[in-house]
């Protein structure tokens, strides 16, 4: 049953790879924030960088770290 669930979701939601450009965005933002003394979770950096690269908005109820990512559009849900 778990495999069927996963296959159905994969058919409904696009899956995008983490590219070299994504990695560059992650590195740049992570370094900029670290220089300001701000430590950000890698998962949030990856999500934010992917959204920036694809022109997506991140919808979340936990906006704190995402609002620290320059150029990222965040929607509080």
Buried (B, 14 or more C-beta within 10 A) or exposed (E): EEEEEEEEEEEEEEEEEEEEEBEEBBEEBBEBBEEEEEEBEEEBBBBBBBBBBEEBEBEBEEBEBBBBBEEBEBEEE
